[in-house]
């Protein structure tokens, strides 16, 4: 008898971010594993449930996509999804899961909101600090995305789950996108040569620190492009004139930015994994990053590092690396090698093997 496994598809109805990117790539990889026979199609049926309109279309050969429900968003996830999946296993990709369901596997990406609630809105922090401990307690199994996150979750969640599975993220999806518009290419051309930084403008992404460091470094050889939102507090005397805010960019535009940057800068104070450095490495862009949280685990010796809490160290390390062409070339090759270690199919296999033990 075939076993049905449901997938929480709420992430398909909202714009992609880091953890939703993980979910999006994992469902494509799971579908590929079904197609190749690595997951037995005669034994398992995978079905994504969602409500509302799909914001991130995906083409799947074997995983069924089913719209079900009246409610949307958090209310749908908490009230309707448990009813539709009653008696069946549910995989949740984006930390939050139905609190009333126990027959589920949840991917809890990190402990950031639990450890640093001040980085987030009060409402968001209260909800996560209430929900995540309950999800950890009730779920059949918990998966996370790095050994660093596993240790952080062990420290913050009770009971500590010693059997937690580590499933790394990856970055090779960035290779799949076509060229952006010629208008965007021309826009970027005006800013060459440049360094690139990518991320949301949440406090823990540390663009405030990067802005201060760039002023100290007084880099005249390169512009520094930031892809993401635009934050008024960064546009002060702390910022250099060569700091350029691009706002939101598409995946195709982001690929072009990585491929043409001389250096990728990742100043984050806290990451459970950190996908952007791997995206950069896949496209041959040397990486310099924060030495905090998961970054040394993910990047290993394929990148240069700075102390994200010390703007003088950030300034010196970034400027020094830009002046060292030999080291930049070494990091470019090391980045290719390191990026190849991670891939979504391997990660999807680890996830499914963890799930299969409980189905």
N, C-alpha and C positions, 0 to 999 in steps of 0.2 A: 504493500500500500504506500502510495506517495505521501510524503510529509510536506505540509505547507508551512513555509516560513514567511511571515509578513515583514515588510520593511517600512519604517516610518518615513513617509515622503514629504513631510511638512517643508523640508529644506528646499524642495523644488518650487515652492510658491513664493519665495522671497529672494532678493538679490544675493549672489554668491559673496561669501567672505571666507576667511581661513578655514573654519570648521565646516562650513557648507561646501567648500571646495573639496574637502576630504570626502564628504558624503557623495558628492557628484561623481568624483573619480572612482570611488569604490563600487558604486552600482554599475558603472560601465565595465569595470574590471571583473566583477562577479558575473555579469552577463557573458563576458568573454570566456570565463572559466566554465560556464555552462556550455558554451558553444564548442569549446575544445574537448570537453569530456572530463576535465579536471574536477568538476562538480557533476555528479551523476544526475542527469536529467530524468532518468527513470525512477529515481529515488526521492528527489526533492523538487518542489515547486516554489519559486520565489515570486512574491507579489508585492508591489509597492502600493500603499494606500495614501491618498492625499485628498485634500478638500480645498476648493477655491480654484484660482487660475494658475496655470504653470508659468513661472517667470523664467525658468531655465529648461528649455526643451531638451529632451534626450532621446536618442534612438536606441532601442533595445530589441534584441532578437528573441530572447527567451524569458525575460522577466516581465511579468504582466504589470501594467500601469492602470490602476483603478481609482476613479474619482468616487468618493463615498462620504456623505455627510452633509449636514446643513450648516453647522458652525464652521468657523475658520480659526486659524492661528492657534494660540495657546488653549482656547476653550475647546476646540476640536481635538487637540492632542490629549488633553486631560479628561474630557468627558465622553467623546464619541469613539475615539480610536481604541480604547480598552474594550468597548463593546464589540466592535467589528473584528477584533483579534482574539476574542474570548476562546480559551482552550488551545490556542496556537502560540508558537514562539514569535516574538517581535524583536527586530533589531532596530535600535535607535542610534543614529550616527552623530548626533549633535548635542551631547551631554544631557539635555533635558529629555525626559521620558514620562509616560503616564505614571503618576504616583500611585494609582490604584491597581496597577498590574505588577505581578511578580514573575510571570513566565516571560521574561525578556532579557536581552543582552543589551547593555548600554555602553557606548563609547564616551567616556568622560575625558575630555581633552587635557584639562589641566586644573590646577587649584588656584588659578589667578584670582577669581572673585572671592574665594574663601580666605585667601591670605592677604589680598590687597583690595578690600572692598572700596577703599577711597578712590580707586582708579575708575570707578563706575558710578552710574546714577544710583541714588538711594533705593529707588524702587527695584531696579535690576538686581542690586546687591542683596536686598532682602529676599527677593524671590529665589535667587540662586542659593543663598545660604540656608534657606528653608528646604528647597527641593532636592538639591544634590545629595545631602546626607541621607534622605529618604530613599532616593533612587539607588544609592550605593548599598543601603541596607536590604532593600527588597529584591533587587535584580538577581537573576540566577548567576550572572557573571558580569564582570566589568572589564572593559578593554580600555587601554590608554595608548598614547602615541610616542612615549619616550620613557627611558628608565628614570630620567629626571622627574617627569610627571608622576610616575609610579611611586617614587619616594615621597614626593610632595603630598600625594593623595593618602599615602600611608600615614603621614604625620597629621593630616587634618581631618580625615574621615574616620568615624568610629561606627562599627568595628572595622579595624584595618583588614583589608582583603589581601592576604599574602599570595593568593592564587591569581592575581590580576595579570591579564595578558598584555604584553607590549606589542603594538602593531605600528611600525613607523609610517609616516606620511611619505610622499615622494614629490617629484617635480617635473617628470618628463612630459606631462600633459601640455606644457607650454610649447612643445615642439609641434603640436598638431595644428596650430593656427596659421592662417594665411597672412599675406601682407595686409597692412592697414591701408587706408586711403592715401592717395598721393598728397593730399592736403596735409595730413598728419605727418607724413614723411618729410615734407618741406618744412613744416613747423619745427620738427626736431633738428633738422639740418642746421637751422639758424643758431642752435644752442651748442653745437659741437665745438671743441671736445667737451664731454660732460661726465660727471659721476651721477649715479642714480640711487635713490632710496624709495622704498615702496612700503605702504601700510596705511592703516586707518590712522586718524589723528587723535586716538585715545592717548591719555597721559603716559601710560606705560610704554608706548611705542617710542617715546623719548625724542620726538622731533624738536622739542624745546632745547634739549641738551645739544642736539646736532647743530641747531641754529647758532647757539652760543659758541660752539667749538669752531664752526666755520668762520665766524668773525675773528676769533683768536688766530686761526691758521692763516688767514689772509691769503687764500689760494687765488692766484691770478691766472693760472694756466687753464682752469676748467670752470664751467658752470656746474651747479649741483641741482639736478631735477628731482622733485618730489612728486610721485604719482599717488594720488589719493585725494582726500577732501582738502579744503582750504580753511585754514584756521587763523582768524584775525590776530590772535595773540602772538603768532609767530612773525607777523609782519610789523616788526618794531625795529628799534635801533639795534636790537640784538642780531638781526639778520643781515647777511651780506647781500649786496646788490646782485650778485651772481647766483643767488638762491631762487630757483624758478618753480612755482607751484603749478602743476599741470591739471590738478583736479582729477576727477574720475577718468580712467582710461579703460578701453576694452581689452580683452585678452590679446587680440591681434596687435593692438598698439603697445601693450606691455611687452610682448615678445620683441617687437622692433626696438623698444627702449633698452631692454637687456642686451640685445645683440650688438648695439652700437655704443654702449657705455664703456668707458675705460676702467670703471671701478664701481662695484655695488657696495653701498654702505648700509649696514643694518644695526641701528643703535638701540634696539629694544632693551628695556629693563627686565622684562619677564616674558617668556614664551614657553608654552608647553612643548612645542616642536619648532616651528618656524619654517614655513614652506618657501618664502621668497628667495633665501640664499640658494636653495637647490634649483629653483627656476633659473636664477642667474648662472649658476654653474653649468646647467644643461646647455646654455647658449654661449658659453665661453667667456663669461664676464667674471673677472677676479673679484673676490669677496673679502671685505673687512667687516668685522662684526663685533658686537658686544661679547665680552667674555662671561656673561651672566647666564643663569638658568640653563636651558637646554642647548644653547648654542655650541659649546665645545663638544657635546655629544654628537650633534648633527653634523657640524662642519669638520670636526676633528682637525687634522693638520693641513687641510685643504684651504684654509683661510688665514688671514691675519686678524688680530684681536686688539681691542682697546677696553679700558674700564669705562662703562657707560655712565658712571656717576662722577667721573673726573673729566671735565671739559678740556682741560689742558692736555691730558693724555690722549683724548680723542683727537684733538687738533694736531698734536705732534705725530701720531701714528698715521692719520689720514694723509697729511702733507708729506711725511717721509715715504710712504708707499707710492704716492703719485710721482715722486722723484726717483723711483727705483724701477726702471724698466725691466731689468732682469728678474726681479722678484715678482713683478706683475705677470710676466710670462710664465714663471714657475707656478704661480697660483692659478693661472688659467688652465694649465694642463692638469694640475692636482684637482681642480674643480671638476673637470670632465670625469676623472677617475672616481672621485667621491660621489658624484651625482649618480653614476652608474650602479652604485651599491643599492640605491633605493628604487623601487618601482611599484606601481599600484597593483599589478597582478600578484606579486609576492605578498603585499600587504593584505589584499583581498583573500588570498589563500590562508593566511594566518588567522584572519577574522573568521572565515567560514569554518576552519578547523576548530576554533574555540566554540562557535555556535553549535556545531554538529554534536558535540559531547552532551548537549542538553536537549536535543530534539528527539 
